[in-house]
Amino acid sequence: MILFIPTWNLVDSRVVRHQVDFFGARTTVITYDPRGAGVSDRPDHGYDFPMHAADALAVLDAASVGRASIITASRGLGSTVRLASAHPGRVERIVAVGPYVPFEPSTDDRFWTIDQVAEPGDLFSAHGWRTDWPAFARRFMENVFSEPDSEATIRELVDIALGASPEILITQERELNWAAIPPLLRALTTPTLVIHGQEDHAVSVAQAQQIVDAMQDARLEIIPGGGHRPDIRTPERVNELMAEFLIESPIQKPAY
């Protein structure tokens, strides 16, 4: 049983179709759109990690699933860690692709509270999102899919991102408490596989290693030449690694 916990609600559950197709022939898979994206509700508030984790738990409950392994990516690790920490009996294993957790999160929130910009042309701000969302979506996806010959994938993901709400994402930036995640990460005992692209331009390999080192039972697999989302761009090798960890191998605690 595998539950896909969404990443940033810039996109929706369509981005995991390669894994759904692969694992659907092997086990039961559950996907859902995150709040604020796809066909899910888009409330004005309620985009912090506890709420995202509560949504994941509600999906498990609605499907009458007592225990599942989790596949997530990038920012989705925060919601996953929150769920696994609060309900350890519900999460068997975790796979995180290109995970993002800032261990020293910025306390400077002015770019999300008022329309300021760091410099002309800065798109990663409330001002940038409100004034040129298509340009941000394009630049962001170019950074995510840094592998050669990625134009078709970039266009596909930009089309999905154009359906997202800049105002919802601005609200989420204001509400997320990143400082709460590292302590939960360090206390987590759930076996975890981190898969990271060697050429990830969004989250460095060093940052991925920091996440793995902080966890009690985690290991890192590097995808040579991979960008931020190799599960989307080159899913074949990523799917194999996931299957080896989630389905084919028994849980083994590391020896110290």
Wavefront OBJ file of the C-alpha trace (Angstrom):
o trace
v 0.000 0.000 0.000
v 1.489 3.328 -1.105
v 0.206 6.826 -0.412
v 1.572 9.708 -2.469
v 1.771 12.819 -0.296
v 1.791 15.911 -2.512
v 4.668 18.293 -2.709
v 4.194 22.035 -3.213
v 0.654 22.854 -4.343
v 2.128 24.582 -7.341
v 1.269 21.244 -8.989
v -1.205 18.423 -8.436
v -1.292 14.629 -8.462
v -0.773 14.395 -12.217
v 2.973 14.759 -11.662
v 3.264 11.280 -10.090
v 1.613 9.409 -12.943
v 4.842 7.554 -13.815
v 4.976 6.088 -10.315
v 1.235 5.400 -10.222
v 1.455 3.439 -13.472
v 4.510 1.525 -12.257
v 3.327 0.678 -8.747
v -0.324 0.261 -9.673
v 0.553 -3.073 -11.253
v 2.256 -4.209 -8.048
v 0.257 -2.853 -5.123
v -2.542 -0.490 -4.167
v -1.701 3.189 -4.685
v -3.529 6.266 -3.425
v -3.115 9.787 -4.769
v -4.882 13.055 -4.079
v -4.525 16.697 -5.007
v -3.190 18.909 -2.209
v -5.471 21.532 -0.756
v -5.257 24.591 -2.943
v -4.497 22.676 -6.155
v -6.132 20.463 -8.737
v -9.697 19.491 -7.890
v -9.240 19.822 -4.115
v -10.795 22.638 -2.106
v -9.049 26.009 -2.082
v -9.705 27.590 1.313
v -8.403 31.061 2.089
v -6.280 29.746 4.975
v -5.050 26.468 6.451
v -1.858 25.673 4.549
v 0.522 24.864 7.397
v 2.190 21.481 7.862
v -0.245 20.158 10.501
v -3.144 20.770 8.129
v -1.404 19.096 5.189
v -0.575 16.119 7.425
v -4.181 15.993 8.612
v -5.304 15.829 4.995
v -3.027 12.849 4.362
v -4.372 11.103 7.451
v -7.942 11.803 6.351
v -7.207 10.218 2.974
v -5.891 7.073 4.675
v -8.936 6.951 6.921
v -11.339 7.474 4.026
v -9.686 4.590 2.176
v -9.798 2.411 5.335
v -6.018 2.015 5.210
v -4.373 1.421 8.548
v -0.745 1.548 7.437
v 0.999 2.621 4.239
v 4.354 3.551 2.812
v 4.727 7.147 1.673
v 6.217 8.532 -1.527
v 6.764 12.273 -1.607
v 9.102 14.873 -3.063
v 10.691 18.231 -2.331
v 8.573 20.219 0.152
v 6.293 17.232 0.697
v 8.788 15.809 3.173
v 7.646 18.388 5.743
v 4.055 17.132 5.660
v 5.255 13.527 5.603
v 7.470 13.978 8.651
v 4.629 15.668 10.474
v 2.301 12.733 9.714
v 4.849 10.049 10.610
v 5.777 11.811 13.847
v 2.196 12.214 15.014
v 1.026 8.785 13.807
v 4.064 6.482 13.552
v 1.916 3.382 13.370
v 0.346 4.581 10.131
v 3.586 5.020 8.159
v 5.693 1.982 7.253
v 8.414 3.545 5.102
v 9.164 6.836 3.379
v 10.658 7.625 -0.008
v 11.523 11.282 -0.599
v 12.742 12.583 -3.957
v 14.752 15.801 -3.910
v 13.582 16.636 -0.368
v 13.727 20.192 0.907
v 14.023 21.012 4.608
v 15.782 24.243 5.648
v 17.642 23.602 8.895
v 18.084 27.328 9.404
v 14.908 28.760 7.884
v 14.817 32.445 7.106
v 12.889 34.654 9.500
v 12.636 37.381 6.863
v 9.074 37.138 5.611
v 8.739 40.590 4.106
v 8.531 39.233 0.565
v 5.335 37.412 1.542
v 3.721 40.094 3.702
v 4.106 43.111 1.410
v 4.902 43.567 -2.234
v 8.636 44.041 -1.988
v 11.252 42.651 -4.328
v 14.875 41.865 -3.648
v 15.921 43.206 -7.034
v 14.300 44.081 -10.361
v 13.032 40.973 -12.091
v 12.900 38.892 -8.902
v 10.034 36.457 -9.365
v 10.249 34.507 -6.102
v 8.175 36.961 -4.085
v 4.563 37.972 -3.605
v 5.143 40.785 -6.067
v 6.640 38.481 -8.677
v 3.879 35.924 -8.334
v 1.147 38.527 -8.556
v 2.572 40.417 -11.499
v 3.954 37.656 -13.734
v 2.889 34.190 -12.631
v 3.550 32.578 -16.059
v 7.131 33.868 -16.038
v 7.697 32.485 -12.548
v 6.221 29.105 -13.498
v 8.475 28.897 -16.534
v 11.637 29.910 -14.697
v 10.884 27.575 -11.797
v 10.314 24.551 -14.026
v 13.473 25.285 -16.002
v 15.349 25.128 -12.710
v 13.616 21.900 -11.668
v 14.219 20.099 -14.962
v 17.830 21.016 -15.613
v 18.568 17.845 -17.582
v 19.226 18.157 -21.333
v 16.250 17.850 -23.693
v 13.677 18.646 -20.987
v 11.580 21.154 -22.939
v 8.543 18.876 -23.310
v 8.523 18.123 -19.587
v 8.977 21.798 -18.723
v 6.014 22.775 -20.893
v 3.825 20.063 -19.387
v 4.592 21.124 -15.823
v 4.217 24.829 -16.616
v 0.732 24.090 -17.949
v -0.123 22.393 -14.649
v 1.390 25.236 -12.615
v -0.663 27.826 -14.472
v -3.731 26.296 -12.830
v -2.370 27.083 -9.360
v -3.303 30.180 -7.370
v -0.549 32.691 -6.588
v -2.597 34.044 -3.686
v -2.913 30.602 -2.107
v 0.813 30.006 -2.427
v 1.560 33.406 -0.903
v -0.724 32.560 2.016
v 1.055 29.241 2.413
v 4.473 30.905 2.543
v 3.181 33.035 5.396
v 1.682 30.108 7.305
v 4.336 27.389 6.999
v 6.493 26.932 10.091
v 9.664 25.397 8.710
v 11.423 25.657 12.078
v 9.157 22.912 13.438
v 10.360 20.291 10.953
v 14.072 19.631 11.781
v 13.368 18.479 15.384
v 10.708 16.080 14.097
v 13.105 14.864 11.428
v 15.792 14.050 13.991
v 13.358 12.078 16.161
v 11.849 10.088 13.305
v 12.576 6.345 13.268
v 10.678 5.448 10.079
v 12.967 3.783 7.486
v 13.552 6.348 4.758
v 15.079 6.375 1.288
v 16.165 9.738 -0.103
v 16.622 9.882 -3.880
v 18.435 12.938 -5.169
v 19.590 14.178 -8.547
v 23.315 14.778 -8.801
v 22.692 18.009 -10.744
v 19.737 19.265 -8.698
v 19.696 23.057 -9.103
v 16.939 23.589 -6.518
v 18.262 21.562 -3.567
v 21.929 20.616 -3.403
v 23.246 17.122 -2.763
v 24.839 18.529 0.397
v 21.408 19.576 1.645
v 20.045 16.111 0.904
v 22.942 14.574 2.810
v 22.181 16.858 5.746
v 18.630 15.536 5.825
v 19.825 11.925 5.707
v 22.424 12.529 8.419
v 19.789 14.076 10.676
v 17.479 11.069 10.457
v 17.869 7.901 12.497
v 17.239 5.397 9.699
v 17.794 6.898 6.266
v 20.030 6.400 3.260
v 20.776 8.420 0.145
v 20.730 7.298 -3.482
v 22.151 9.677 -6.076
v 20.822 9.784 -9.641
v 23.784 10.658 -11.922
v 22.960 13.693 -14.035
v 19.547 14.007 -12.434
v 17.799 17.281 -11.669
v 15.353 18.143 -8.895
v 12.604 15.728 -9.965
v 14.186 12.677 -11.591
v 11.025 10.754 -10.727
v 9.292 12.834 -13.406
v 12.111 13.347 -15.897
v 13.755 9.883 -15.836
v 11.350 7.672 -13.886
v 12.670 4.253 -14.881
v 15.707 4.191 -12.585
v 13.886 6.023 -9.805
v 11.001 3.571 -9.905
v 13.420 0.668 -9.603
v 15.036 2.181 -6.514
v 11.653 2.840 -4.966
v 10.458 -0.697 -5.620
v 13.607 -2.235 -4.170
v 13.095 -0.253 -0.987
v 9.314 -0.393 -0.628
v 8.401 -3.812 -1.950
v 11.310 -6.122 -2.605
v 13.531 -5.758 0.458
v 12.789 -6.347 4.143
v 13.199 -3.508 6.594
v 16.715 -3.578 8.003
v 17.978 -1.335 10.756
v 21.468 0.049 10.138
v 24.276 -1.399 12.213
v 26.235 1.090 14.273
l 1 2 3 4 5 6 7 8 9 10 11 12 13 14 15 16 17 18 19 20 21 22 23 24 25 26 27 28 29 30 31 32 33 34 35 36 37 38 39 40 41 42 43 44 45 46 47 48 49 50 51 52 53 54 55 56 57 58 59 60 61 62 63 64 65 66 67 68 69 70 71 72 73 74 75 76 77 78 79 80 81 82 83 84 85 86 87 88 89 90 91 92 93 94 95 96 97 98 99 100 101 102 103 104 105 106 107 108 109 110 111 112 113 114 115 116 117 118 119 120 121 122 123 124 125 126 127 128 129 130 131 132 133 134 135 136 137 138 139 140 141 142 143 144 145 146 147 148 149 150 151 152 153 154 155 156 157 158 159 160 161 162 163 164 165 166 167 168 169 170 171 172 173 174 175 176 177 178 179 180 181 182 183 184 185 186 187 188 189 190 191 192 193 194 195 196 197 198 199 200 201 202 203 204 205 206 207 208 209 210 211 212 213 214 215 216 217 218 219 220 221 222 223 224 225 226 227 228 229 230 231 232 233 234 235 236 237 238 239 240 241 242 243 244 245 246 247 248 249 250 251 252 253 254 255 256
